[in-house]
Amino acid sequence: IQAMKLLKEAGIKARWYVLGDGEERAALSRLIRKLDLKQDFILLGSSDNPYPYFRQTDIYVHASRHEGKSIAVQEAMLLGCPVLLSDCSGNREQITDGVDGMMCELSAKSLADHIKVLINDADLRKRYGEAAAAKSVASKENVELLLKFCD
């Protein structure tokens, strides 16, 4: 949320959607209102089918303090999303920084700075998305099946 505030202060026009629910939702909603980000940072809640969101995203951001091997990151990569991950052990295992995605510190400034780079470089986003999809171990049939859920 703080990273989105920095992006907005820098004049970046973006919208950040968050899928999922948790015990912090009420506190996060208060912070969003306090920072006047209701139109920019949107908590969507849980979704039985996240794939249409992956398909429409320009950048997939996965910011966490610690992580196992995230299925959400794997799905985003499979669908060709350019990914930005916070630098922690589980995330380090999923991408090669600068090859098939970007990694950054888990701080508002670092997230905002890396997002700005990706927003301003469509070729880089495309290259990361293509490299991420190519890295996927899924078979062509599995990809085609997954894409059916994107509509």
C-alpha positions in Angstrom: 0.0 0.0 0.0 2.9 2.3 0.8 4.5 1.5 -2.5 1.3 2.5 -4.3 1.3 5.8 -2.4 4.8 6.5 -3.7 3.8 5.6 -7.2 0.8 7.9 -7.0 3.0 10.7 -5.6 5.4 10.2 -8.5 2.5 10.8 -11.0 2.3 7.1 -12.0 -1.2 6.2 -13.1 -1.7 2.6 -12.0 -4.2 0.4 -10.3 -3.1 -2.4 -7.9 -5.5 -5.3 -7.4 -5.0 -7.8 -4.5 -6.6 -11.2 -4.6 -7.1 -13.1 -1.3 -8.3 -12.6 2.2 -6.8 -12.7 5.6 -6.9 -11.4 9.1 -5.3 -8.1 8.1 -8.0 -7.1 5.7 -9.7 -4.5 8.0 -6.4 -2.9 8.9 -5.3 -2.8 5.3 -8.7 -1.2 4.3 -8.2 1.5 6.9 -4.7 2.3 5.6 -6.0 2.4 2.0 -8.6 5.0 3.1 -6.1 6.9 5.2 -3.7 7.3 2.3 -6.6 8.1 -0.1 -5.9 5.1 -2.3 -9.5 3.7 -2.6 -9.5 4.1 -6.4 -5.9 2.8 -6.8 -5.3 -0.1 -4.4 -8.2 -2.5 -4.5 -8.7 -5.6 -2.2 -10.7 -8.0 -4.3 -11.0 -10.8 -1.8 -10.9 -14.5 -2.6 -11.5 -15.8 -6.1 -12.3 -19.3 -7.2 -10.7 -18.4 -10.6 -7.7 -16.0 -10.4 -6.6 -16.7 -14.0 -8.6 -13.9 -15.7 -6.8 -11.5 -13.4 -3.4 -12.9 -14.3 -4.3 -12.7 -17.9 -5.2 -9.0 -17.7 -2.3 -7.8 -15.5 0.6 -5.8 -16.8 2.8 -6.7 -13.8 2.4 -9.5 -11.2 3.8 -8.3 -7.9 4.4 -10.9 -5.1 5.7 -9.1 -2.1 6.2 -11.3 1.0 8.6 -11.5 3.9 9.0 -15.3 3.6 7.6 -17.7 1.0 7.6 -21.3 0.1 7.4 -22.1 -3.6 4.3 -20.1 -4.4 1.7 -21.7 -6.7 0.4 -18.2 -7.5 3.9 -17.1 -8.8 4.1 -20.3 -10.9 0.7 -19.7 -12.4 1.5 -16.0 -13.2 4.7 -17.1 -14.9 3.0 -19.9 -16.8 0.5 -17.3 -18.2 3.3 -15.1 -19.3 3.0 -12.3 -16.7 6.1 -10.3 -16.0 6.8 -10.9 -12.3 8.3 -8.7 -9.6 9.1 -10.7 -6.4 10.4 -9.6 -3.1 13.8 -11.1 -2.3 13.3 -14.0 0.1 14.2 -17.7 0.0 11.2 -19.2 -1.7 11.0 -16.4 -4.3 14.7 -16.7 -5.1 14.0 -20.3 -6.2 11.4 -19.3 -8.7 13.1 -16.7 -10.9 16.5 -15.6 -12.1 16.6 -11.9 -11.4 16.9 -9.9 -14.6 16.2 -13.0 -16.8 12.6 -14.1 -16.3 11.5 -11.5 -13.7 12.7 -9.0 -11.2 13.5 -9.2 -7.6 13.7 -6.4 -5.1 13.9 -5.6 -1.4 10.7 -5.8 0.5 10.3 -2.0 1.1 7.8 0.5 -0.3 10.6 2.4 -2.1 12.2 -0.6 -3.7 8.9 -2.0 -4.8 7.8 1.4 -6.2 11.2 1.9 -8.0 11.0 -1.5 -9.6 7.4 -1.1 -10.6 8.3 2.2 -12.3 11.0 0.5 -14.3 8.5 -2.2 -15.5 5.7 0.3 -16.2 8.0 2.4 -18.3 9.5 -0.4 -20.3 7.0 -2.5 -22.3 9.8 -4.4 -24.0 11.2 -5.5 -20.7 7.8 -6.6 -19.5 7.3 -8.6 -22.7 10.8 -10.2 -22.4 10.2 -11.2 -18.8 6.8 -12.6 -19.5 8.0 -14.6 -22.4 11.0 -16.0 -20.5 8.7 -16.8 -17.5 6.3 -18.7 -19.7 9.1 -20.6 -21.5 10.6 -21.6 -18.1 7.4 -23.2 -17.1 7.5 -27.0 -16.8 3.8 -27.3 -17.8 3.0 -29.3 -21.0 1.3 -27.6 -23.9 -1.9 -29.4 -23.1 -1.9 -28.1 -19.5 -1.3 -24.5 -20.7 -4.2 -24.7 -23.1 -6.4 -26.1 -20.4 -5.4 -23.3 -18.0 -6.0 -20.6 -20.6 -9.6 -21.8 -20.9 -10.1 -20.5 -17.4 -8.8 -17.0 -18.4 -12.0 -15.9 -20.2 
